[in-house]
Amino acid sequence: MLPRLDIKEKNFHGILAVGGIAGIIEGSIRYGFTLHTAFPGMMLTLVSAFLGAFTGFFLKDLFRTWSGKPPYRGINNDGWMMGAFLGTLLGTIIQTANSADGANLVIGSMTGAFIGAMAGAFPDEFITPILEMMQANRKKPTKKAPR
């Protein structure tokens, strides 16, 4: 019934989920149990991921043009989305571990999303072929050895 999600969609939803949970926890620490702080946590984390990807692609194009190569234009964007999700998750966990009262979790998720997306933008053209190769190997029927 529902279509299968690709890797970008899974990571996008993961970024939203982690940012939303961080927003709920941070808002609940300050004001008691709240759900209305989920949306700002999601949006701030998502905007940070997009800004990190923009920064990463800008720096990548800058380095490529300085070395005489043509600029890279992100086509598939799998690398920065995967990096943003991992960064969001790790940033939130690190902020939780470093904070005595669990405050500023959204700041941790935002910082992690920015750094993860920026780092994921650099190997972006290599990530999609690797994922496609993994998908092709998964779909191949394996021959069983005769007994």
MDAnalysis code that builds the backbone (N, CA, C; Angstrom):
import MDAnalysis as mda
import numpy as np

u = mda.Universe.empty(441, n_residues=147, atom_resindex=np.repeat(np.arange(147), 3), trajectory=True)
u.add_TopologyAttr("name", ["N", "CA", "C"] * 147)
u.add_TopologyAttr("resid", np.arange(1, 148))
u.add_TopologyAttr("resname", ["MET", "LEU", "PRO", "ARG", "LEU", "ASP", "ILE", "LYS", "GLU", "LYS", "ASN", "PHE", "HIS", "GLY", "ILE", "LEU", "ALA", "VAL", "GLY", "GLY", "ILE", "ALA", "GLY", "ILE", "ILE", "GLU", "GLY", "SER", "ILE", "ARG", "TYR", "GLY", "PHE", "THR", "LEU", "HIS", "THR", "ALA", "PHE", "PRO", "GLY", "MET", "MET", "LEU", "THR", "LEU", "VAL", "SER", "ALA", "PHE", "LEU", "GLY", "ALA", "PHE", "THR", "GLY", "PHE", "PHE", "LEU", "LYS", "ASP", "LEU", "PHE", "ARG", "THR", "TRP", "SER", "GLY", "LYS", "PRO", "PRO", "TYR", "ARG", "GLY", "ILE", "ASN", "ASN", "ASP", "GLY", "TRP", "MET", "MET", "GLY", "ALA", "PHE", "LEU", "GLY", "THR", "LEU", "LEU", "GLY", "THR", "ILE", "ILE", "GLN", "THR", "ALA", "ASN", "SER", "ALA", "ASP", "GLY", "ALA", "ASN", "LEU", "VAL", "ILE", "GLY", "SER", "MET", "THR", "GLY", "ALA", "PHE", "ILE", "GLY", "ALA", "MET", "ALA", "GLY", "ALA", "PHE", "PRO", "ASP", "GLU", "PHE", "ILE", "THR", "PRO", "ILE", "LEU", "GLU", "MET", "MET", "GLN", "ALA", "ASN", "ARG", "LYS", "LYS", "PRO", "THR", "LYS", "LYS", "ALA", "PRO", "ARG"])
u.atoms.positions = np.array([
    [0.821, -1.191, 0.000],
    [0.000, 0.000, 0.000],
    [0.868, 1.260, 0.000],
    [1.779, 1.348, 0.954],
    [2.669, 2.505, 1.002],
    [3.924, 2.234, 0.197],
    [4.433, 3.236, -0.491],
    [5.667, 3.020, -1.259],
    [6.871, 2.886, -0.325],
    [7.873, 2.158, -0.810],
    [9.108, 2.012, -0.032],
    [9.882, 3.320, -0.094],
    [10.401, 3.733, 1.039],
    [11.161, 4.973, 1.104],
    [12.600, 4.720, 0.678],
    [13.191, 5.680, -0.027],
    [14.612, 5.554, -0.345],
    [15.427, 6.127, 0.811],
    [16.729, 6.098, 0.678],
    [17.615, 6.470, 1.783],
    [17.472, 7.938, 2.165],
    [17.246, 8.804, 1.184],
    [17.072, 10.235, 1.500],
    [15.822, 10.461, 2.324],
    [14.751, 9.801, 1.942],
    [13.495, 9.982, 2.670],
    [13.578, 9.429, 4.085],
    [14.229, 8.303, 4.235],
    [14.401, 7.740, 5.575],
    [15.218, 8.678, 6.463],
    [16.292, 9.208, 5.922],
    [17.127, 10.117, 6.709],
    [16.422, 11.439, 6.976],
    [15.633, 11.918, 6.024],
    [14.866, 13.141, 6.230],
    [13.886, 12.965, 7.385],
    [13.174, 11.855, 7.377],
    [12.233, 11.591, 8.464],
    [12.967, 11.388, 9.787],
    [14.145, 10.794, 9.729],
    [14.943, 10.633, 10.943],
    [15.390, 11.966, 11.526],
    [15.784, 12.898, 10.645],
    [16.166, 14.238, 11.104],
    [14.978, 14.914, 11.783],
    [13.821, 14.821, 11.153],
    [12.623, 15.419, 11.744],
    [12.272, 14.769, 13.084],
    [12.389, 13.461, 13.169],
    [12.039, 12.760, 14.405],
    [12.982, 13.135, 15.545],
    [14.283, 13.115, 15.279],
    [15.247, 13.440, 16.332],
    [15.118, 14.895, 16.750],
    [14.971, 15.794, 15.787],
    [14.783, 17.208, 16.119],
    [13.503, 17.451, 16.900],
    [12.427, 16.760, 16.517],
    [11.160, 16.897, 17.225],
    [11.230, 16.353, 18.642],
    [11.855, 15.205, 18.808],
    [11.998, 14.628, 20.150],
    [12.876, 15.518, 21.017],
    [13.951, 16.048, 20.443],
    [14.801, 16.978, 21.201],
    [14.011, 18.209, 21.624],
    [13.166, 18.713, 20.720],
    [12.327, 19.866, 21.056],
    [11.332, 19.554, 22.158],
    [10.713, 18.379, 22.098],
    [9.749, 17.992, 23.128],
    [10.440, 17.848, 24.484],
    [11.584, 17.188, 24.509],
    [12.291, 16.986, 25.776],
    [12.760, 18.314, 26.350],
    [13.340, 19.157, 25.499],
    [13.809, 20.448, 25.989],
    [12.653, 21.320, 26.480],
    [11.547, 21.336, 25.752],
    [10.375, 22.096, 26.182],
    [9.767, 21.535, 27.451],
    [9.778, 20.214, 27.579],
    [9.221, 19.591, 28.779],
    [10.070, 19.869, 30.007],
    [11.368, 20.001, 29.824],
    [12.240, 20.339, 30.950],
    [11.924, 21.743, 31.445],
    [11.654, 22.642, 30.536],
    [11.416, 24.035, 30.916],
    [9.998, 24.296, 31.396],
    [8.990, 23.724, 30.706],
    [7.602, 24.114, 30.946],
    [6.706, 22.986, 31.430],
    [7.214, 21.837, 31.735],
    [6.363, 20.677, 31.972],
    [6.107, 19.998, 30.636],
    [5.334, 18.930, 30.625],
    [5.130, 18.171, 29.385],
    [4.472, 19.041, 28.323],
    [5.163, 19.198, 27.208],
    [4.654, 19.987, 26.092],
    [4.863, 19.233, 24.791],
    [3.968, 19.430, 23.878],
    [4.134, 18.881, 22.532],
    [4.347, 19.975, 21.502],
    [4.006, 21.207, 21.856],
    [4.100, 22.287, 20.875],
    [5.543, 22.710, 20.591],
    [6.499, 22.198, 21.332],
    [7.902, 22.524, 21.056],
    [8.540, 21.546, 20.067],
    [7.781, 20.557, 19.601],
    [8.320, 19.605, 18.626],
    [8.564, 20.278, 17.279],
    [7.608, 21.067, 16.832],
    [7.735, 21.699, 15.515],
    [8.937, 22.642, 15.427],
    [9.155, 23.532, 16.417],
    [10.367, 24.364, 16.329],
    [11.651, 23.541, 16.352],
    [11.669, 22.462, 17.127],
    [12.855, 21.597, 17.136],
    [13.107, 20.958, 15.788],
    [12.030, 20.506, 15.138],
    [12.153, 19.908, 13.807],
    [12.650, 20.918, 12.785],
    [12.028, 22.074, 12.778],
    [12.357, 23.065, 11.756],
    [13.752, 23.644, 11.952],
    [14.141, 23.911, 13.187],
    [15.487, 24.437, 13.425],
    [16.550, 23.421, 13.031],
    [16.298, 22.161, 13.330],
    [17.251, 21.114, 12.956],
    [17.316, 20.959, 11.444],
    [16.169, 20.995, 10.787],
    [16.138, 20.851, 9.331],
    [16.814, 22.030, 8.630],
    [16.565, 23.232, 9.094],
    [17.215, 24.412, 8.506],
    [18.722, 24.342, 8.715],
    [19.162, 23.879, 9.877],
    [20.598, 23.730, 10.122],
    [21.215, 22.702, 9.184],
    [20.481, 21.614, 8.913],
    [20.985, 20.606, 7.979],
    [21.130, 21.185, 6.576],
    [20.129, 21.949, 6.125],
    [20.212, 22.556, 4.796],
    [21.340, 23.580, 4.714],
    [21.523, 24.363, 5.770],
    [22.632, 25.323, 5.772],
    [23.980, 24.612, 5.791],
    [24.062, 23.504, 6.522],
    [25.296, 22.719, 6.525],
    [25.595, 22.134, 5.160],
    [24.553, 21.636, 4.483],
    [24.752, 21.097, 3.135],
    [25.180, 22.185, 2.171],
    [24.548, 23.349, 2.270],
    [24.942, 24.469, 1.414],
    [26.402, 24.840, 1.657],
    [26.796, 24.927, 2.913],
    [28.182, 25.261, 3.246],
    [29.135, 24.200, 2.722],
    [28.776, 22.929, 2.901],
    [29.630, 21.841, 2.419],
    [29.788, 21.852, 0.919],
    [28.673, 22.036, 0.196],
    [28.756, 22.087, -1.270],
    [29.497, 23.336, -1.743],
    [29.326, 24.437, -1.041],
    [30.051, 25.655, -1.399],
    [31.551, 25.452, -1.233],
    [31.958, 24.896, -0.091],
    [33.389, 24.642, 0.131],
    [33.928, 23.607, -0.858],
    [33.127, 22.598, -1.148],
    [33.556, 21.582, -2.111],
    [33.767, 22.202, -3.491],
    [32.822, 23.024, -3.945],
    [32.972, 23.697, -5.235],
    [34.152, 24.655, -5.228],
    [34.365, 25.326, -4.113],
    [35.491, 26.245, -3.995],
    [36.815, 25.497, -4.152],
    [36.949, 24.383, -3.440],
    [38.182, 23.594, -3.533],
    [38.348, 22.986, -4.923],
    [37.246, 22.547, -5.531],
    [37.336, 21.956, -6.872],
    [37.743, 23.001, -7.910],
    [37.186, 24.195, -7.840],
    [37.550, 25.217, -8.822],
    [38.964, 25.715, -8.600],
    [39.406, 25.760, -7.360],
    [40.803, 26.148, -7.104],
    [41.783, 25.140, -7.693],
    [41.395, 23.857, -7.698],
    [42.299, 22.844, -8.248],
    [42.098, 22.630, -9.749],
    [41.221, 23.410, -10.392],
    [41.043, 23.334, -11.833],
    [39.981, 22.356, -12.287],
    [39.246, 21.747, -11.380],
    [38.189, 20.814, -11.747],
    [36.880, 21.582, -11.924],
    [35.940, 21.006, -12.667],
    [34.630, 21.671, -12.781],
    [33.876, 21.560, -11.456],
    [33.020, 22.507, -11.170],
    [32.276, 22.437, -9.906],
    [31.320, 21.256, -9.897],
    [31.115, 20.694, -8.715],
    [30.194, 19.571, -8.551],
    [28.821, 20.109, -8.198],
    [27.834, 19.645, -8.883],
    [26.462, 20.017, -8.559],
    [25.771, 18.796, -7.989],
    [25.342, 18.900, -6.767],
    [24.708, 17.773, -6.107],
    [23.471, 17.317, -6.848],
    [23.454, 16.078, -7.258],
    [22.325, 15.543, -8.000],
    [21.488, 14.636, -7.101],
    [22.137, 13.723, -6.426],
    [21.403, 12.734, -5.642],
    [21.239, 13.130, -4.179],
    [22.202, 13.822, -3.630],
    [22.140, 14.335, -2.262],
    [21.989, 13.262, -1.197],
    [22.439, 12.053, -1.459],
    [22.369, 11.007, -0.445],
    [23.387, 11.240, 0.665],
    [24.569, 11.703, 0.294],
    [25.655, 11.855, 1.267],
    [25.348, 12.860, 2.350],
    [24.874, 14.020, 1.962],
    [24.645, 15.028, 2.998],
    [23.421, 14.697, 3.839],
    [22.428, 14.022, 3.271],
    [21.269, 13.628, 4.074],
    [21.656, 12.571, 5.099],
    [22.481, 11.624, 4.697],
    [22.940, 10.608, 5.646],
    [23.811, 11.245, 6.720],
    [24.685, 12.161, 6.315],
    [25.529, 12.857, 7.281],
    [24.723, 13.724, 8.228],
    [23.695, 14.371, 7.713],
    [22.860, 15.226, 8.562],
    [22.115, 14.403, 9.605],
    [21.592, 13.242, 9.208],
    [20.894, 12.411, 10.179],
    [21.842, 11.906, 11.257],
    [22.990, 11.399, 10.837],
    [23.957, 10.904, 11.820],
    [24.436, 12.030, 12.719],
    [24.682, 13.200, 12.150],
    [25.098, 14.347, 12.943],
    [24.029, 14.786, 13.923],
    [22.765, 14.778, 13.481],
    [21.661, 15.147, 14.371],
    [21.576, 14.194, 15.552],
    [21.669, 12.918, 15.259],
    [21.595, 11.913, 16.321],
    [22.762, 12.042, 17.287],
    [23.970, 12.126, 16.742],
    [25.151, 12.231, 17.605],
    [25.191, 13.557, 18.357],
    [24.804, 14.645, 17.706],
    [24.786, 15.946, 18.374],
    [23.825, 15.972, 19.548],
    [22.667, 15.347, 19.385],
    [21.695, 15.287, 20.474],
    [22.207, 14.409, 21.609],
    [22.802, 13.271, 21.273],
    [23.341, 12.384, 22.306],
    [24.489, 13.052, 23.058],
    [25.379, 13.714, 22.331],
    [26.508, 14.396, 22.979],
    [26.017, 15.526, 23.868],
    [25.029, 16.281, 23.397],
    [24.491, 17.368, 24.219],
    [23.792, 16.818, 25.460],
    [23.123, 15.706, 25.329],
    [22.490, 15.076, 26.490],
    [23.536, 14.625, 27.498],
    [24.625, 14.058, 27.010],
    [25.674, 13.584, 27.908],
    [26.420, 14.732, 28.580],
    [26.587, 15.838, 27.882],
    [27.350, 16.964, 28.433],
    [26.526, 17.895, 29.297],
    [25.217, 17.836, 29.183],
    [24.364, 18.760, 29.919],
    [23.942, 18.130, 31.242],
    [24.075, 18.891, 32.313],
    [23.696, 18.373, 33.618],
    [22.191, 18.193, 33.744],
    [21.414, 19.072, 33.131],
    [19.957, 18.993, 33.251],
    [19.252, 18.677, 31.934],
    [19.988, 18.346, 30.866],
    [19.385, 17.992, 29.587],
    [18.908, 19.175, 28.775],
    [19.374, 20.363, 29.110],
    [18.936, 21.558, 28.387],
    [19.698, 21.704, 27.078],
    [19.151, 22.519, 26.204],
    [19.750, 22.855, 24.906],
    [19.934, 21.639, 24.002],
    [19.012, 20.719, 24.052],
    [19.099, 19.554, 23.174],
    [18.899, 19.944, 21.716],
    [18.071, 20.944, 21.466],
    [17.849, 21.383, 20.091],
    [19.126, 22.011, 19.540],
    [19.861, 22.723, 20.385],
    [21.147, 23.285, 19.945],
    [22.101, 22.156, 19.561],
    [22.121, 21.081, 20.327],
    [22.958, 19.926, 19.983],
    [22.542, 19.283, 18.683],
    [21.222, 19.153, 18.467],
    [20.764, 18.552, 17.217],
    [21.046, 19.467, 16.030],
    [20.920, 20.775, 16.234],
    [21.207, 21.729, 15.157],
    [22.687, 21.713, 14.793],
    [23.537, 21.741, 15.797],
    [24.977, 21.724, 15.544],
    [25.394, 20.428, 14.867],
    [24.869, 19.312, 15.358],
    [25.180, 18.026, 14.733],
    [24.694, 17.938, 13.304],
    [23.488, 18.463, 13.043],
    [22.954, 18.436, 11.680],
    [23.804, 19.279, 10.743],
    [24.228, 20.446, 11.210],
    [25.057, 21.320, 10.378],
    [26.386, 20.644, 10.041],
    [27.073, 20.156, 11.067],
    [28.388, 19.540, 10.853],
    [28.261, 18.256, 10.042],
    [27.251, 17.439, 10.347],
    [27.065, 16.191, 9.604],
    [26.739, 16.415, 8.145],
    [25.869, 17.381, 7.860],
    [25.520, 17.670, 6.468],
    [26.706, 18.256, 5.721],
    [27.470, 19.104, 6.403],
    [28.641, 19.691, 5.758],
    [29.674, 18.612, 5.445],
    [29.889, 17.712, 6.386],
    [30.847, 16.630, 6.147],
    [30.321, 15.640, 5.106],
    [29.016, 15.408, 5.078],
    [28.449, 14.479, 4.108],
    [28.395, 15.024, 2.697],
    [28.495, 16.336, 2.538],
    [28.459, 16.923, 1.201],
    [29.741, 16.631, 0.420],
    [30.849, 16.467, 1.103],
    [32.115, 16.246, 0.400],
    [32.157, 14.916, -0.359],
    [31.778, 13.781, 0.244],
    [31.806, 12.521, -0.533],
    [30.488, 12.227, -1.240],
    [29.681, 13.233, -1.513],
    [28.324, 13.025, -2.015],
    [28.280, 12.250, -3.327],
    [29.196, 12.513, -4.259],
    [29.126, 11.822, -5.555],
    [29.527, 10.360, -5.468],
    [30.168, 9.953, -4.368],
    [30.576, 8.557, -4.212],
    [29.531, 7.727, -3.470],
    [28.680, 8.376, -2.711],
    [27.728, 7.657, -1.863],
    [26.646, 6.968, -2.696],
    [26.057, 7.662, -3.655],
    [24.953, 7.095, -4.431],
    [25.373, 5.865, -5.234],
    [26.517, 5.854, -5.930],
    [26.907, 4.619, -6.615],
    [27.138, 3.449, -5.660],
    [27.656, 3.739, -4.480],
    [27.852, 2.670, -3.495],
    [26.503, 2.115, -3.049],
    [25.537, 3.001, -2.797],
    [24.202, 2.552, -2.393],
    [23.516, 1.764, -3.501],
    [23.691, 2.196, -4.763],
    [23.091, 1.474, -5.882],
    [23.711, 0.093, -6.043],
    [25.025, -0.010, -5.826],
    [25.697, -1.299, -5.910],
    [25.211, -2.230, -4.790],
    [25.040, -1.670, -3.594],
    [24.528, -2.474, -2.486],
    [23.108, -2.951, -2.769],
    [22.290, -2.099, -3.366],
    [20.913, -2.468, -3.697],
    [20.889, -3.545, -4.776],
    [21.763, -3.444, -5.775],
    [21.813, -4.448, -6.838],
    [22.266, -5.797, -6.289],
    [23.222, -5.778, -5.367],
    [23.680, -7.032, -4.773],
    [22.608, -7.652, -3.891],
    [21.788, -6.847, -3.293],
    [20.720, -7.364, -2.437],
    [19.635, -8.031, -3.263],
    [19.400, -7.538, -4.471],
    [18.336, -8.082, -5.315],
    [18.766, -9.330, -6.074],
    [20.058, -9.586, -6.199],
    [20.521, -10.754, -6.934],
    [20.159, -12.029, -6.172],
    [19.623, -13.014, -6.891],
    [19.376, -14.300, -6.200],
    [20.695, -15.011, -5.979],
    [20.844, -15.541, -4.824],
    [22.087, -16.256, -4.518],
    [21.884, -17.728, -4.834],
    [22.913, -18.332, -5.429],
    [22.850, -19.753, -5.746],
    [23.294, -20.524, -4.511],
    [22.522, -21.513, -4.204],
    [22.870, -22.359, -3.075],
    [23.773, -23.468, -3.565],
    [24.726, -23.796, -2.739],
    [25.669, -24.858, -3.091],
    [24.934, -26.205, -3.044],
    [25.244, -27.073, -3.996],
    [24.604, -28.403, -3.976],
    [25.085, -29.186, -2.760],
    [24.189, -30.020, -2.255],
    [24.555, -30.813, -1.068],
    [25.020, -32.160, -1.435],
])
